[in-house]
Amino acid sequence: MELRTRDPAAQHYAPADLLQGILLVSSFGFWAVMLGLMPALLFRVWLAA
């Protein structure tokens, strides 16, 4: 019986998954910043009004 050597799936899909992971993390960071700053911005607008 012959053993076939194949690239691991992680190595095969690494570039696309890396890009997708970076986009996912950056979008989470964007929403975390937006949701974190939103109450402060609304409070300042409410105080200024």
LINSUL-V213972 format. One line per field, one symbol per residue. phi: phi as a letter, one per 40 degrees, with the letter a starting at -180 (. if undefined). burial: b if it has 9 or more other ideal C-beta (glycine too) atoms within 8 Angstrom, else e. A space follows every 10 residues. Layout:
BEGIN
phi->???
burial->???
END
This chain:
BEGIN
phi->.cccbbccdc ccbdcccccc cccccccccc cccccccdcc ccccccccc
burial->eeeeeeeeee eeeeeebeee eeeeeeeeee eeeeeeeeee eeeeeeeee
END
